[in-house]
């Protein structure tokens, strides 16, 4: 399964994408009259006197959040009961999202948000199940595929003549990005380089904090051996702001790449601690003096210190993601449910029900990151025209017409129906 999904740069998802598109088209025709995917935020209610009530779930969620914020237990519980009556984990996208947000509001109201979120993240999802969800995500939307393409193509262009390539990957997780790069390096004109990867992950709860990153090490070493690419791995499982430059084992004669796709949002910022871990890690990267720093960010504004503002932004952001899955993946697909419940719902729980240092979902917009990176001493590199052209062609040819690929201020932007969800750019330390 790993080989099928991760090699040949993800070509295996083409057949799955076609099957998903056929199934969703068929379901859309069947549901056209019932309008089960009405994304004005309205869901069909029960019949009364021969007519159906139309319930505005988005408005109900906002009213409930206001009641929770004011600690109006009676009104909040009444609204929660109404939301749950019209929401469902197996319904349309808005109904599924409403169920997840209701869980978060209920946890915040009871004061148990941190405990519930902690129990959620300590539940283990196997690498195989995560891979199935990853495969579905590759097929349904271009976000992850284009992120990997942007990063890997940038690395290949930079390391054309390198004898040693060292990638420091902040947030490596399962390392799904790298088998395709290893395969490409093995057929590089002029021979392949030695590949060194420093895989950095956050420590896992329990007795084996480095378990996931060590499993990733074993997996990637097997791929490197298969393609006869000399390989070395340095596993680090600790809080990123505690890492010292000596831990990274940088050598003078190597092409050095720092890669961080969408994981900076888990770091605390200056609203929680004076010495922002985000700035500490950016300063570490600048001291490393990499040939390129590749950054992917979640373009979200749901990091406001005020709960109601944060809730509204989260509502807009996750509405986009649930709508994207609703349009592109059949409702009964198990992997869709896994993505919604074990990724989106957990994130929403943290944003809604946790505060202070316990709230680790802290995305910033690409414009905020632009200012932060420049202040930390980085210069932005121009977008590669070839990469941009290939990205647009790929999305236009293979994916739904409502996906967006755009550029602004040297960022490659990805979104859905007018809302930018992810952004990518590359940087170098300023002279």
Residue pairs with C-beta under 8 A, 6 or more apart in sequence:
1 128
1 131
1 132
2 131
2 179
2 219
4 12
5 12
5 13
5 131
5 134
5 135
5 138
5 176
6 176
6 179
6 180
6 223
7 179
7 180
7 183
8 180
8 183
9 149
9 152
9 180
9 183
9 184
10 138
10 145
10 148
10 180
12 135
13 135
13 138
13 139
13 145
14 139
14 398
16 135
16 136
16 139
17 139
17 140
17 398
17 399
20 136
20 139
20 140
20 328
20 329
20 330
20 333
21 328
21 400
23 330
24 327
24 328
24 329
24 330
27 330
27 331
28 37
31 37
34 44
35 44
36 44
36 91
36 92
37 92
37 93
37 94
37 323
37 326
37 327
38 92
38 94
39 93
39 94
39 319
39 323
39 326
40 56
40 58
41 56
41 57
41 58
41 59
41 94
41 319
42 54
42 55
42 56
42 57
42 94
43 54
43 55
43 57
43 86
43 87
43 91
43 92
43 94
43 95
43 98
44 52
44 53
44 54
44 55
44 86
45 52
45 53
45 54
45 55
45 85
45 86
46 52
46 53
55 82
55 86
57 83
57 86
57 87
57 94
57 95
57 98
58 94
58 315
58 319
60 79
60 82
60 83
60 86
60 98
61 83
61 98
61 101
61 102
61 105
61 311
61 315
62 311
62 312
62 315
63 79
64 76
64 79
64 80
64 83
64 102
64 105
65 105
65 307
65 308
65 311
65 312
65 352
66 308
67 75
67 76
67 79
68 76
68 105
68 108
68 109
69 307
69 308
73 109
76 105
76 109
77 109
80 102
80 105
80 106
80 109
83 98
83 101
83 102
84 99
84 102
86 95
86 98
87 95
87 96
87 98
87 99
87 102
88 95
88 96
88 99
89 96
89 99
89 337
89 340
89 341
90 96
90 331
90 332
90 337
91 331
92 326
92 331
93 319
93 322
93 323
93 325
93 326
93 327
94 319
94 322
94 323
94 326
96 322
96 326
96 340
97 318
97 319
97 322
97 344
97 348
100 318
100 340
100 341
100 344
100 345
100 348
100 349
101 314
101 315
101 318
101 348
101 352
103 116
103 345
103 349
104 113
104 348
104 349
104 351
104 352
104 353
105 352
105 353
107 113
107 116
107 117
107 349
107 352
107 353
108 352
108 353
112 353
113 349
113 350
113 352
113 353
113 354
113 355
113 358
114 353
114 354
114 358
116 349
116 353
117 346
117 349
117 350
117 353
117 354
117 358
118 205
120 346
120 349
121 205
121 346
122 205
122 206
123 342
125 338
125 342
127 174
127 215
129 338
130 174
131 174
131 176
132 334
132 335
132 338
133 335
133 338
133 339
133 342
133 343
134 144
134 174
134 176
135 335
136 329
136 333
136 335
136 336
136 339
137 143
137 144
137 339
138 144
138 145
140 324
140 325
140 328
140 329
141 324
141 328
141 399
141 403
141 416
142 391
142 394
142 395
142 398
142 399
142 403
142 405
142 414
143 414
143 421
143 422
145 394
146 391
146 394
146 395
146 405
146 412
146 414
146 424
147 261
147 262
147 296
147 414
147 422
147 424
148 176
148 177
148 180
148 261
149 387
149 390
149 391
149 394
150 294
150 296
150 387
150 391
150 412
150 424
151 177
151 259
151 261
151 294
151 296
151 424
152 177
152 180
152 181
152 184
153 384
153 386
153 387
153 390
154 292
154 294
154 384
154 387
154 426
155 165
155 167
155 181
155 257
155 259
155 292
155 294
156 181
156 184
156 185
156 188
157 384
158 255
158 257
158 291
158 292
159 165
159 185
159 193
159 255
159 257
160 188
160 190
161 190
162 193
162 254
162 255
163 193
163 194
163 253
163 254
164 193
164 194
164 196
164 251
164 253
164 254
164 255
165 185
165 193
165 194
165 195
165 196
165 254
165 255
165 257
166 196
166 197
166 198
166 250
166 251
166 254
166 255
166 256
166 257
167 178
167 195
167 196
167 197
167 198
167 257
167 258
167 259
168 197
168 198
168 200
168 248
168 256
168 257
168 258
168 259
168 288
168 290
169 175
169 177
169 178
169 197
169 198
169 199
169 200
169 259
169 260
170 200
170 240
170 258
170 259
170 260
170 263
170 264
170 281
171 200
171 201
171 202
171 260
171 261
171 262
171 263
171 266
172 197
172 199
172 200
172 201
172 213
172 216
173 201
173 212
173 216
174 212
174 215
174 216
174 219
175 197
175 199
175 216
175 219
175 220
177 259
177 261
178 197
178 220
178 223
179 220
179 223
182 195
182 220
182 223
182 224
182 227
182 229
182 231
183 223
183 227
185 192
185 193
185 195
185 227
185 229
186 192
186 227
186 228
186 229
192 227
192 228
192 229
192 230
193 229
193 230
193 255
194 229
194 230
194 231
194 232
195 224
195 229
195 230
195 231
195 232
196 231
196 232
196 233
196 234
196 249
196 251
196 254
197 220
197 231
197 232
197 233
197 234
198 233
198 234
198 236
198 248
198 249
199 213
199 216
199 217
199 220
199 233
199 234
199 235
199 236
200 213
200 236
200 237
200 240
200 243
201 210
201 212
201 213
201 216
201 236
201 237
202 237
202 238
202 239
202 240
202 266
203 209
203 210
203 237
203 238
203 239
204 210
204 211
204 212
204 237
209 237
209 238
210 235
210 237
212 237
213 235
213 236
213 237
214 235
216 235
217 233
217 235
220 231
220 233
221 231
221 233
224 230
224 231
225 231
234 248
234 249
236 243
236 247
236 248
239 277
240 267
240 277
240 280
240 281
241 267
241 277
241 280
241 281
243 281
243 284
245 284
245 287
245 288
248 288
250 256
250 288
255 291
256 288
256 289
256 290
256 291
257 290
257 291
257 292
257 293
257 294
258 285
258 288
258 290
258 292
258 293
258 294
259 294
260 293
260 294
260 295
260 296
261 294
261 295
261 296
261 424
262 296
262 297
262 298
262 422
264 278
264 281
264 295
264 297
264 369
265 297
265 298
265 300
265 361
265 362
265 363
265 364
266 360
266 361
266 362
267 276
267 277
267 278
267 281
267 362
268 276
268 277
268 278
268 357
268 360
268 362
269 276
269 277
269 278
269 303
269 362
269 364
270 276
270 278
270 279
271 305
272 356
272 357
273 357
278 372
279 372
279 376
282 372
282 373
282 376
282 378
283 376
283 377
285 293
285 429
286 376
286 377
286 378
286 429
289 429
290 428
290 429
291 428
292 381
292 426
292 427
292 428
293 378
293 426
293 427
293 428
293 429
294 424
294 425
294 426
295 369
295 373
295 424
295 425
295 426
295 427
296 422
296 423
296 424
297 363
297 364
297 366
297 369
297 422
297 423
297 424
298 363
298 421
298 422
299 363
299 365
299 366
299 413
299 415
299 420
299 421
299 422
299 423
300 313
300 314
300 317
300 363
300 364
300 365
301 313
301 317
301 363
301 364
301 365
302 310
302 311
302 313
302 314
302 317
302 351
302 361
302 363
303 310
303 361
303 362
303 363
303 364
304 310
304 313
310 351
311 351
311 352
314 348
314 351
314 352
316 419
317 419
317 421
318 344
318 347
318 348
320 415
320 416
320 417
320 419
320 421
321 344
321 416
321 421
322 340
322 344
323 416
323 417
324 416
325 336
325 339
325 340
327 400
327 402
328 400
329 335
329 336
330 336
347 361
350 358
350 359
350 360
350 361
351 359
351 361
354 360
364 372
366 408
366 409
366 411
366 413
366 420
366 423
366 425
367 409
369 423
370 380
370 409
370 411
370 425
373 380
373 427
374 380
377 429
377 430
378 427
378 428
378 429
378 430
379 427
379 428
379 429
379 430
379 431
380 409
380 410
380 425
380 426
380 427
381 410
381 425
381 426
381 427
381 428
382 410
383 407
383 410
383 411
383 412
383 425
387 412
388 407
388 412
391 405
391 412
392 405
395 403
395 405
402 416
402 417
403 414
403 415
403 416
404 413
404 414
404 415
404 416
404 417
404 418
404 420
405 412
405 413
405 414
406 413
406 415
406 420
407 413
410 425
411 423
411 424
411 425
412 423
412 424
412 425
413 420
413 422
413 423
414 420
414 421
414 422
414 423
414 424
415 421
415 422
